[in-house]
Amino acid sequence: MTTPAYLTQHQNRFLEELMDWLRIPSVSADPKFHGDVLRAADFLKARLEEAGAANVELCSTAGNPIVYGEYFVGPDRPTVLVYGHYDVQPADPYELWNSPPFEPVIQDGNIYARGACDDKGQVYMHVKALEMMLRDGGAGVPCNLKFMFEGEEEVGSDNLGIFVKANQEKLKADVILISDTGILANDVPSIEVGLRGLSYHEVEVTGPNRDLHSGLYGGAVLNPINALCDMISSLHDADCHITIPGFYDNVAELSPAERAELAQAPFSEADFKQSIGLPAAVGEKGFTTPERTSIRPTLDVNGIWGGYIGEGAKTVIPGKAFAKISMRLVPHQTSDEITALFQKHFASIAPAGVTVQVRPHHGGEPVVTPTDSAAYRAAAKALTTTFGKAPVPTRGGGSIPIVAMFKSELGLDSVLLGFGLDSDAIHSPNEHFGVFNFLKGIETIPEFYKEYAAAR
């Protein structure tokens, strides 16, 4: 497919606008960035209006606003609800970035900045796709469009659920289009048809009523950090199997034929290891690396702290130790079920000498999207047109909890038409998004609308 003339003519401006947006540190997890989150919402609202959307508004919630806009063609056309998020992950640790996370740079064909891929860059593809369809002899918009971009995805989307429940008529549509996922490679397009769920917790292990001198008290009291490490270690056995009783009871096991179909997706174990600097890939016995990261549940420690971590030495037995622990879930596990199992089990393995508190944070449900729908076929045709080859259906290892919520509240399936790469380092230092991928997304999204309208 020949790149649209409007895209070629204006791509530098599109990139400059995205860079301006990336300079706004819209970190939803840290209250000190609250003003910046609001500035990011204002920026997006203005750009949507400039692109041609109507009825653009900032919808208030108990937290960060939802940016909403519309473009209507006619009652005889299908309606696509486009979802994304403008908040980003914290950029810590800053010292591991090769360039400041909120001073975006383009290097080696990539845009480096926090949020470049997740999800500002991918949201902005939709804004510019609308502009391109409406400008300079563009083909126009063949579908009715509704845009809903939230500012709390990285902290659980609690207020989005409330907004959706209260605005079901406003959000009425035929399908939801989401670009918060990726493709296998720039020469291997793909569509994610499954996502894992999430159960996330913070645990607190308490020992003595204050930090103690490790010489005077060492050997006579249980160190909470030691206890926490032992407890965490016990959560897996030698085969990397999670030891929480009942954890696997409802796990959907794929048939040999289904596993063989998933194995058709290109994957290099050597490249995987090299890309993250590891000598070996390890995980649950009996499953391949791609299966471990997609169709199997996991448990990981996301952070651990306690005691003295400053310069030099301070010989103490700390009074408390903490960890953040997350579990990725697969069909037919539920976040409520796994949260309850984890709370009960973690409290039960606490040794004498410490007490344990488990505080659940946010969760989300696993989901599998249909591959026989008009929307999926439209996405596949669109990618085939712009990439020159048919996409591969894949299952993603990440979580987008609102996909299941959209299904339960609005009765709508989602199409996960993302353009990131696994190597884009989302949630990590040096996050980036390929210029190729950004522009290819702008090129592909109108093709999806065209194919979807034709199929309805």
N, C-alpha and C positions, 0 to 999 in steps of 0.2 A: 504494500500500500504506500502511495506517495504521501509524505507528510503534508498536512493541510497548510496552505500558504499563510493563513493567518497565524498559525502556530509558529512557523518559521520566522515570520516577520516580527513577532512580539515576544519570542521566547526569552530574550534578555530582560525585558521588562518584567515578565512573569517571575523570573528568578530573583530580580532585585526586590520585587514586592514580597516574595516569600522570605528573603533574607531580612527585610525590615520586620516582618512578623516574628521571625525566630529570635530577633534581638530582645523581644519582650519575654522575660523569665516567668512564664505562667505556670509556676510550680504549685499545684493544688495542695500538696501534703504539708507545706510549711506556711503558717499564717503570716510570716513576714513578707511573703510574696502576694498577698491577697490583692493589693492594689494593682500589681502587674497582671494578675489573672483577669481583672476587670478591664484593663487596658487591652489585653489580647482579645477579649470579647468585643469591645468597641471596634477594634481594627477589623475583625472578621465581619461584623455587621456592615461597616462602611464598604468593604470590598464586595460583599454580596449585593448590596444596593447598586454599586457601580457596574457590576457584571450584568445586571438586568433583572434581578429578583424583585418581587413585589412583596408588600406586607411584611417587610423585614423588621423584626423587633427583638429586644432583649427581654425574655420571659423570666421574671423573678422566681427564685426558689428560696428555700431556707438556707441555701449555700450560694454557689456561683450560678450566674444566669445561663439560660439556654438561649442560644442564637437560633432564631427561627425565621424562615423565609419561604416564599412560594413562587412558582411560575406556572400559570395555568394556560393550557392550550384549548381545551374543550371537554365537555362532559363525556364525549364518545372515546376519549383517549385514556389509556391506563395511567395510573398514578404511581410514581416511585417516590418513596420516602428515603432520603439520603441521610445517613447518620455518620457522625464522626465526633472527635473531641479535640478541644483546643488547649487543654491542660497537659502538662508534661511531668515526667518524673524528676525528682531531685537530681542535681548534677554531681553531687558528691561521689567520690573524692575528686575535687577540682584539680589536685596536683597530678592526676593521671591523664588529664586531657592534654593533647598536643597543641591545642589552641583553645582559648577561653570558650566555654560551652554556650555562652550567649553573645558571642562575637563571631557569627557564622563566616566561614571561608569556603571557597570552592577549590579543591585540590584533587588532582588525578581523576577528574570527572565526578567527584562526590561533593555534596554539600555537608560540611561538618558543623553540627550544632545539636544541642539538646532539643528534641522534638522534630528534627529534620525528617525522620521517617515516621515516628510514633508521636503524634499523628498529624502534626501541622502540615507537613509536606503533602501527605495524602489527602487531607481535607482540602488543601488549596488547589489540588488537581480538579476537584469538582467545581470550585468557584470559577476557575479559568476555563473549564470545559463549557460552562454555561455562557460565559462571555464569548467564547469562540463560536458557539452555535448561533449567536444572535448578531454577530458583527460581520461587516464587510462581505456580504453575499453568502453568509453561512446558511446551512441547510435548514436552520430553525430547530426548534425543540419538538420532537415528535411525541413526547409524553408530558403529562402533568408532573411537576416536580414539587416536592416539599423537602426543605432542608432543616435538619435538627442537629445542632452541634452543641455538645455539653462541655462543662468545665470541671467535671469531677470523676471522669472515668478512672483516673489513676488512684483514686481513693475510694472506689467502690460504687459510684453511681447511685447512691442512696436517693438523692433528690430527683434523679431522672425517673425512677420508678413511680414516685408520687406524681410527677408531671404527666407521665404517660397515662396513669389511671384517671387523672382529672381531665384529660384532653383527648379522649378517644375519638370523638367526632372530628376534631381539628387534625388529628394524625391519620385519619382514614386513608388507606392506600391499598395497592395491590401487592406490593413487594417492598422489601427494604434492601437498599444497596449500601454496603459498607466497604470502605477501603482502609482497613486497619490490620491487614495481613500481608502476605507476600507471595512471591513466585519462586520456583525452584532455582531458576537461573535466568539471566537475560536472554539466553537462547533456548530456554525450556519453560514456556509459560505454564502456569498451573492455577487451579482454583481450589481453595480450601473448602472441604465439605464436612469437616468436623472440627470441634474445638473441645479442649478439656475444661472442666469446671475447676473451682478453687475453694479451699477452706484454709483460712489464714488466722494465725493465733500469735499472741505474745504470752510467753510464760515467765513467771517470776518465782524464783526459788529463794526462800528466806531461811537463814541459819541463826547466828547469834544476833542479839539486839543492837549490835554496833560492830564496826570493823575492829578486829582483835590483833594484838601483837602476835606474829606467827611464832615467835620464840617462846613466849609465855604460855600460849594456848595451843600451839601446834601439836598434834597427836592426841589431843583430848576432845576436840570438837570436829564435827564434819564441816569441811569447807564447801559452801554452796556451789562454787564453780566446779569443784570436783564432782559433786553430786549431780549437777546439771549435765556435765559431760558424760557421766556414766548413764544417765537416763536417756540422753539423746542417742548414745551409742547403741543402746538396747532396742531402739526403734527399727533397726534392720538386722537381719540375720546374715550369715556368711554368703548367702546367695542373693543379697540385696533385696530380699523379700521383706515387706513391711510387716512388723510383728503385732500390730494392734489387732486384738481379737475382733473378728467380724468385718475387718476392713475390706476384704475381697468378696464378701458374700454376694453383692449385687453387681459385680463387675461383668460387663458384657464381653464374653469371649468370642473373638472372631473365628470363623471357620477357616480351615486350611485354604479354601478357594479365595476367601476374602483377604487373607494374609498374602497369598500369592499375587493378587491383583495390586495390593499396595506396594509390593516389592518391585513392581514394574517401573516405579518412579526412579530416575537416575540417582545414584548415591555412591560416593566414594568414601570408604572408611578412612583411607589415608589422608584425603583432603580434609575430612572432618577433624581428624586429630591435629593435623598441621595448622588448621585455621584458628584453633584455640590453644595451640602450644602444649599439647599433652602427648605423652608417650603411649597411652592406651585409652580406649573408651571402655568404661565399665558400667554395669547396670544389672538389672534383674535377669537371673539365669533363665535361659530358654527363649530369649527374645533378641532380635537384632537391634542395632542402634536406632534406626528409624522407627521401629515399633516401640521401643522404650520411650521415645520422645513424642509419641502420638496416641497410641491405643492402650497404653498402660498407665496406671496411676503412680504417683510418686510422692515422696516426702523429703523435703529439704529444709535445712537450717539457712535462713536468709540473713541472720545477724546474731551475734552473741557478744555479751559484754558483762563486766563486773570487776570489782577490785580496782587496783591502781594500774593505770596505763599511761602515766605521764613519763617524763624524762627521768632517767636514773632509777634508783631502787627505793621501794617502800615496802617493808616486809609486814604485810597484813594478811589476815584471813578476813575476806570481805563478809559483810552481813547479808548481802544479796547478790544474786546472779540472774541474768536475763537472757532470753533468746526470742527471736521471731522465727516461726516455723510455718511453712506453707505446704499444702498438699494439693497436687493437681489430680483432678477426678475425671473418670470416663463414664460413658453410659453403662449402667443405670444407677450409678452412685448419685447421692444428693448431698449438697453442702450441709444441710441440717443433720442428716444421718452421720456423716463423717465428723462433723464438729462435736456431736454428742459422744461418739466413740472415742475421739481423741481426748476430750476433757476427762472422761471417765478413766481411760487407760493411763494418761500421764499422771493423774493424781494417785492412781493405784501403785505406780512404780516408784513413788517417792520413798527414799530410805529414812529410817529413824534418824532424827537429828535435824531435819529440815521440814518446812511446810511449802506447799506449792499452790500457786494461783494461776489459772489459765484464763486469759482474756481473749475471746474471739474478736477478730476484726471483720473484714468483709469476706463474703463468699460469692459463689456463682455456680451455675449449673452447666454440666457438659451438654453438648448439642451436636446433632448430625443433621445436615441440611440435605434436601432432596436433590438428586441429580437427574430427575426425569421431568422437571418443571419447565415451563416456558422461559422463566427467568434464567435458570441455569443454562439452558440451551442458547439463550441470547448472549449470555456472558461468554460461553464457549465459542460462539461464532464471532463475537467481537474480537476476542483474543486471537483467533485464527486469522482474522483479517489483518490485524495490526502487527502480529508477530510472524505471520507466514506459516504457522504450524498450530495444530490443535493442542489445547491445554491438557495437562494431566490432572486428574482429581487427586487431592491429597488431604490428609488429616493433619491439622496443626497442633502443636504442643501447648500453645498459649491459651489464654482464657479471655473471652469477651462476654462477661456475665449477662449483658443486656440482650444478647441474641435469644437466649431462652425466655427472658422476660418479654421481649417483643412477641414471641410466639404465644405465650400464655395470656398476655393482656390484649394484644391487638389481633391475634390469630394470623400473624404474617410470618412467612419464611423470609430468611435473609439470603442474599447473595454476597459472598465474601470476595470481592473483586479488588484484591490488594496488589501492590507493585513493589513492596520491599523485598529485601534479601535477608537470609539468615545471618549473613556476614555484616549487616548494617549496625550491629552493636547497640540495638535499642536497650534502654535501661542501663547501659554501661557507659564508661568514658569513651569519648570519640565516636559517639553515635553519628551516623551519616546516612545520606540518601542519594542514590545516583541521579545525576542530571538526566541521563537516559531514561531512568525509571519514572521520574517526575514528568517528563515530556511525553513518554509513552502512555502514562495514565491519562493525561489530558487528551491524547489522541484516541484512546480506546473507549473512554466513557461515552462520548456521543455515539459510537458504534453500538454500544450496549443499548442505548435508548432506541436507536433505529431498529435494531433486531427485535427488541422486546415489543415495540409498538406494532411491528409487522406480524408478530406471532399472536397478538391478542385479538 
